[in-house]
Amino acid sequence: MSAIAETSRQGLFIGGEQVPSHSGRQTEILDPATNRVVATVSAGNREDVGAAVDAARRAFDSAAWREMDPAKRGRLLLAVAQQVRDHADELARLESLNVGKPLKEAKGDMYFVSRGFEYYAGLTDKIQGYTIPVPGARFDYTLREPLGVTAHIAPWNYPLLLACRGIAPALAAGNTVVLKPASLTPLTSLKFCELAQAAGLPPGVLNVVTGPGRELGDALAKHPGVDSVTFTGSTETGKELLRAVSDRVVPATMELGGKNTQIVLPDARLDRALAGILFGAFQNSGQMCWAGSRVLVHKDIAGPLLEKLREKVAALRVGPGLTEGTQMGPLVSRDHLGKVLAAIEEGKEKGAKLLTGGGRPSDPALQEGNFLQPTVFENPPETTQVAREEVFGPVLAVSEFENVDEAVALANQTPYGLSSGLWTQNLGQAHTLARRLQSGMVSVNEYPVTFPQVPFLGWKQSGLGQEQGIDAILFYTHVKNVLMNLE
């Protein structure tokens, strides 16, 4: 524990150094399994944001970074990936302690972080323009150049993974970075900065400012030295940031909320569908933008599926993330627990049938933490939050449908469009339905799943732009056209 506190006590990482905040304020970081303090972190302010942006600008303008051979930059990112691999257990324990998720899930997050840096390391020397035929004695070509200083505002549910999902392509393209981690979960971001510097990343290329989200996020969005904003979080906060960014006309990527539906057709393999439903709804205690929190099941198989689902959900082992055998940890904070409990109570009041869960666990050992029983509602009214809105907790709504047209209509009626799941052995039908579903991602016969090389994106109010994949790196570049008259 002392190593964690020592690592996180100062809280700001600017210009290659840990520095105190100008505010002098401190934030206590709690273990959501006990609500006890595990570290104290400096609470930065707008002045600290300015210092971090200035450090990033100096690093961007320096020959050491700006003129670096792209292949060498790729080798640096590989070294960062190796540092994450070498310290994966330490990072995973820190993530589990700070967020509450089971250690096994946190280890998977660290693997994804290292793979992301490896993937983008291979693209550093493949960012290229092209020539364009034009009339006369002229030569026309394009260049792709880095934007400059990129701001990254990360969420609390996957603190390091979702921060690095944008940081890796930003660095690969030659930008410098200012990261604002969530105020609840900054610990792995601070540790990651140490590891990145140990890997050889020049001072100022990666900076972290911890502190209150609304103040620092607004400061980053409005700072004249910030050349792009990447945000993952709620739709409402994303809209606020977009309004701030629009005044300066800089690019923004927004990965926002979702109400994601899994459709189980009559020919689905129920064992695989049940595994995907459990994983999609209760991984990270359901605190995921792409949680499969709504299931539509064909009426012919609804009975057997619901009975097996009730048994499996009721048997999930709830406990601290660092306890061996835990399958679902606590929610991130008392405040968030209260919001999820309110959504459950609203569902009950409006007539949703509670299949299992619905309250706090009775185990006396879990009373100090933010624990909640995994909860399933059967056929909730469409007016309830659990049926239509993002609850961001371990709450699953299951409804029946009679035909695929009804299922598609129900899935598409939400204002979100992030992810969908399909369970069927008829792959022809799967391809057809995948085209009809209004979401940026569709998974067939497993849910949820992604890789660094595949796009992660939402339609409608689930976001703007794309994370992951080759195209994500293009967001962090300008296109410049050069036209030369040869006469």
Residue pairs with C-beta under 8 A, 6 or more apart in sequence:
1 38
4 38
4 39
4 94
4 97
4 187
5 38
5 39
5 40
7 39
7 187
7 190
7 191
7 194
8 29
8 39
8 40
8 41
8 186
8 187
8 190
8 191
9 39
9 40
9 41
9 42
10 18
10 19
10 20
10 42
11 18
11 20
11 21
11 26
11 27
11 40
11 41
11 42
11 43
11 44
11 186
11 190
11 210
11 211
12 18
12 19
12 20
12 21
12 42
12 44
12 48
12 52
12 208
12 209
12 210
13 19
13 190
13 193
13 194
13 206
13 207
13 208
14 48
14 51
14 52
14 55
14 204
14 207
14 208
14 209
15 51
15 55
15 58
15 59
15 203
15 204
15 207
16 197
16 202
16 203
16 204
17 203
19 51
20 42
21 42
21 43
21 44
21 45
21 48
21 211
22 44
22 45
22 47
22 48
22 51
23 42
23 43
23 44
23 45
23 47
23 48
23 211
25 42
25 43
25 45
25 211
26 40
26 41
26 42
26 43
27 40
27 41
27 42
27 43
27 183
27 210
27 211
28 37
28 39
28 40
29 37
29 38
29 39
29 40
29 41
29 98
29 184
29 185
29 186
29 187
30 36
30 37
30 38
30 184
30 333
31 37
31 38
31 97
31 98
31 100
31 320
31 369
32 99
32 100
32 329
32 330
32 331
32 332
32 333
32 369
32 370
33 100
33 319
33 320
33 321
33 322
33 329
33 330
33 368
33 369
33 370
33 371
34 320
34 368
34 369
35 334
35 368
35 369
35 370
36 368
38 97
38 98
38 187
39 187
41 186
41 187
41 190
41 210
42 210
42 211
43 183
43 210
43 211
43 212
44 209
44 210
44 211
44 216
45 211
45 215
45 216
45 219
46 215
46 216
46 219
48 209
48 211
48 216
49 178
49 180
49 209
49 216
49 219
49 220
49 223
50 219
50 223
50 225
52 178
52 207
52 208
52 209
53 149
53 151
53 178
53 220
53 223
53 225
53 226
54 225
55 203
55 204
55 207
56 149
56 176
56 177
56 178
56 204
56 205
56 207
56 225
57 148
57 149
57 176
57 225
58 204
59 65
59 176
59 202
59 203
59 204
59 205
60 66
60 146
60 148
60 149
60 175
60 176
62 202
62 204
64 202
65 174
65 176
65 202
65 205
66 174
68 174
69 125
70 124
70 125
70 127
70 174
71 124
71 125
73 124
73 171
73 172
73 174
74 121
74 122
74 123
74 124
74 125
74 172
75 121
76 121
76 199
76 200
76 201
77 117
77 118
77 120
77 121
77 124
77 168
77 171
77 172
78 117
78 118
78 121
79 199
79 200
80 117
80 195
80 196
80 199
80 201
81 113
81 114
81 115
81 116
81 117
81 118
81 121
82 114
82 199
83 195
83 196
83 198
83 199
84 91
84 110
84 113
84 114
84 117
84 192
84 195
85 110
85 114
87 191
87 195
88 107
88 110
88 111
88 114
89 107
90 191
91 106
91 110
91 113
91 160
91 188
91 191
91 192
92 103
92 106
92 107
92 109
92 110
93 103
93 106
93 322
94 187
94 188
94 191
95 101
95 106
95 109
95 110
95 159
95 160
95 185
95 187
95 188
96 102
96 103
96 105
96 106
96 321
96 322
96 329
97 187
97 321
97 322
98 159
98 184
98 185
98 186
98 187
98 188
99 106
99 156
99 157
99 158
99 159
99 185
99 284
99 321
99 329
99 332
100 285
100 320
100 321
100 329
100 330
100 331
100 332
100 369
100 370
101 284
101 285
101 321
101 329
102 321
102 326
102 327
102 328
102 329
103 321
103 322
103 324
103 326
105 283
105 284
105 321
106 321
109 158
109 160
109 161
110 160
110 161
112 161
112 452
113 160
113 161
113 164
115 451
115 452
116 164
116 165
116 168
116 452
116 468
117 164
117 168
118 452
119 168
119 452
119 453
120 168
120 169
120 171
120 172
120 452
120 473
121 172
123 169
123 172
123 470
123 473
124 172
124 173
127 144
127 172
127 173
127 473
127 474
127 477
128 144
129 141
129 142
129 143
129 144
129 479
129 480
130 141
130 142
131 139
131 140
131 141
132 140
132 141
132 142
132 481
133 140
134 140
134 483
136 485
136 487
137 485
137 486
137 487
138 483
138 484
138 485
138 486
139 483
139 484
139 486
140 481
140 482
140 483
140 484
141 481
141 482
142 479
142 480
142 481
142 482
143 479
143 480
143 482
144 173
144 474
144 477
144 478
144 479
144 480
145 174
145 477
145 478
145 480
146 173
146 174
146 175
146 476
146 477
146 478
147 173
147 175
147 227
147 228
147 251
147 476
147 477
147 478
148 175
148 176
148 227
149 175
149 176
149 177
149 178
149 225
149 226
149 227
150 166
150 170
150 175
150 176
150 177
150 178
150 226
150 227
150 228
150 229
150 230
150 476
151 177
151 178
151 180
151 220
151 221
151 223
151 226
151 228
151 229
151 230
152 163
152 166
152 167
152 170
152 177
152 178
152 179
152 180
152 230
152 231
153 180
153 213
153 217
153 220
153 229
153 230
153 231
153 232
153 233
153 241
154 162
154 163
154 179
154 180
154 181
154 182
154 189
154 232
155 162
155 182
155 232
155 233
156 182
156 183
156 184
156 185
156 332
157 284
157 287
157 288
157 289
157 332
157 392
158 284
158 288
159 181
159 182
159 185
159 186
159 187
159 188
159 189
160 188
160 189
160 192
162 232
162 255
163 179
163 181
163 189
163 192
164 192
165 232
165 452
165 456
165 467
165 468
166 230
166 232
166 253
166 467
166 472
167 177
167 179
167 206
168 452
169 472
169 473
169 475
169 476
170 177
170 230
170 476
171 177
171 201
171 205
171 206
172 473
172 476
173 473
173 476
173 477
175 227
175 228
175 476
176 204
176 205
176 206
176 207
177 205
177 206
177 207
178 207
178 208
178 209
178 220
178 226
179 189
179 206
179 207
179 208
179 209
180 208
180 209
180 210
180 211
180 213
180 216
180 217
180 220
181 189
181 190
181 208
181 210
182 213
183 210
183 211
183 212
183 213
184 332
184 333
185 332
186 208
186 210
189 208
189 210
190 208
190 210
193 206
193 207
193 208
196 206
197 203
197 206
209 216
213 237
217 231
217 237
217 241
218 240
218 241
218 244
220 226
220 229
221 229
221 241
221 244
221 245
222 244
222 247
222 248
224 248
226 250
227 250
227 251
228 250
228 251
228 252
228 253
228 475
228 476
229 241
229 245
229 250
229 251
229 252
229 253
230 252
230 253
231 237
231 238
231 241
231 252
231 253
231 254
231 255
232 255
232 256
232 289
232 467
233 256
234 256
234 257
235 256
235 257
235 416
235 461
235 462
238 254
238 256
238 463
241 252
241 254
242 252
242 254
242 464
245 252
251 465
251 475
252 464
252 465
253 463
253 464
253 465
253 466
253 467
253 475
254 463
254 464
254 465
255 289
255 456
255 457
255 458
255 462
255 463
255 465
255 467
256 289
256 416
256 418
256 458
256 461
256 462
256 463
257 289
257 390
257 392
257 416
257 418
257 461
257 462
258 289
258 290
258 291
258 390
258 416
258 417
258 418
258 419
258 458
258 462
259 293
259 294
259 388
259 389
259 390
259 414
259 416
260 280
260 290
260 291
260 292
260 293
260 294
260 416
260 418
260 419
260 420
260 421
260 439
260 448
261 292
261 294
261 295
261 296
261 410
261 411
261 414
261 420
261 421
262 273
262 276
262 277
262 280
262 292
262 294
262 295
262 296
262 420
262 421
262 422
262 423
262 447
263 295
263 296
263 297
263 401
263 404
263 407
263 408
263 411
263 420
263 421
263 422
263 423
263 433
264 270
264 273
264 277
264 295
264 296
264 297
264 298
264 301
264 305
264 423
265 298
265 404
265 422
265 423
265 424
265 426
265 429
266 298
266 300
266 301
267 424
267 425
267 426
268 301
268 423
268 424
268 425
269 423
269 425
269 445
270 301
270 304
270 305
270 308
272 423
272 445
272 446
273 305
273 423
274 305
274 308
274 309
274 312
276 292
276 421
276 423
276 445
276 446
276 447
277 292
277 295
277 309
277 396
277 447
278 309
278 312
278 313
278 316
279 447
279 448
280 291
280 292
280 293
280 421
280 447
280 448
281 291
281 292
281 293
281 295
281 374
281 394
281 395
281 396
282 313
282 316
282 327
282 328
282 374
282 394
282 396
283 291
283 448
284 329
285 328
285 329
285 330
285 331
285 372
285 393
285 394
286 293
286 374
286 391
286 392
286 393
286 394
286 395
286 396
287 331
287 332
287 336
287 392
287 393
288 392
288 448
289 390
289 418
289 458
289 462
290 418
290 419
290 441
290 448
291 392
291 448
292 396
292 419
292 421
292 447
292 448
293 386
293 390
293 391
293 395
293 396
293 397
294 387
294 396
294 397
294 398
294 399
294 411
295 396
295 397
295 398
295 399
296 398
296 399
296 400
296 401
296 407
296 410
296 411
297 305
297 306
297 398
297 399
297 400
297 401
298 400
298 401
298 402
298 407
299 400
299 401
299 402
302 398
302 400
305 398
306 355
306 378
306 398
309 355
309 376
309 398
310 355
310 356
310 376
313 355
313 356
313 357
313 374
313 375
313 376
313 396
314 356
314 357
314 374
316 327
316 328
316 374
317 325
317 326
317 327
317 328
318 326
318 327
318 328
318 329
318 361
318 363
318 366
318 371
318 372
318 373
318 374
319 325
319 326
319 328
319 329
319 366
319 371
320 326
320 329
320 330
320 369
321 329
321 330
328 374
328 394
330 337
330 366
330 369
330 370
330 371
330 372
331 337
331 340
331 370
331 371
331 372
331 393
332 370
333 370
334 370
336 370
336 392
336 393
337 370
337 372
337 393
339 392
339 393
340 372
340 391
340 392
340 393
340 394
340 395
341 359
341 360
341 372
343 385
343 386
343 389
343 391
343 393
343 395
344 358
344 359
344 375
344 386
344 395
346 384
346 385
346 386
347 354
347 377
347 380
347 384
347 385
347 386
347 387
347 395
347 397
348 354
348 358
350 380
350 381
350 383
350 384
351 380
351 381
352 377
352 378
352 379
352 380
352 381
352 384
352 386
352 387
352 397
353 377
353 378
353 379
353 380
354 375
354 376
354 377
354 378
355 376
355 377
355 378
355 398
356 373
356 374
356 375
356 376
357 372
357 373
357 374
357 375
357 376
357 394
358 373
358 375
359 372
359 373
360 366
360 367
360 371
360 372
360 373
361 371
361 372
361 373
372 393
372 394
373 394
374 394
374 396
375 394
375 395
375 396
376 395
376 396
376 397
376 398
377 384
377 386
377 387
377 395
377 396
377 397
377 398
378 398
378 399
379 398
379 399
379 400
380 386
380 387
380 397
380 399
381 387
382 388
384 397
385 391
386 395
386 397
387 397
387 399
388 413
388 414
390 416
399 410
401 407
401 410
404 429
404 433
408 433
408 436
408 437
411 420
411 437
411 438
411 439
412 436
412 437
412 438
414 460
415 460
415 461
416 458
416 460
416 461
416 462
417 438
417 439
417 440
417 458
417 459
417 460
417 461
417 462
418 439
418 440
418 441
418 458
418 459
418 462
418 463
419 439
419 440
419 441
419 442
419 443
419 447
419 448
419 458
420 434
420 437
420 439
420 441
420 442
420 443
421 442
421 443
421 444
421 447
421 448
422 430
422 433
422 434
422 437
422 442
422 443
422 444
422 445
423 444
423 445
424 430
424 433
424 444
424 445
427 444
430 444
430 445
434 442
434 444
438 459
438 460
439 458
439 459
439 462
440 455
440 456
440 457
440 458
440 459
440 462
440 463
441 450
441 455
441 456
441 457
441 458
443 449
450 456
450 468
451 468
452 468
452 469
453 468
453 469
453 470
454 468
454 469
455 466
455 467
455 468
455 469
455 471
455 472
456 466
456 467
456 468
456 469
457 463
457 465
457 466
457 467
465 475
466 472
466 475
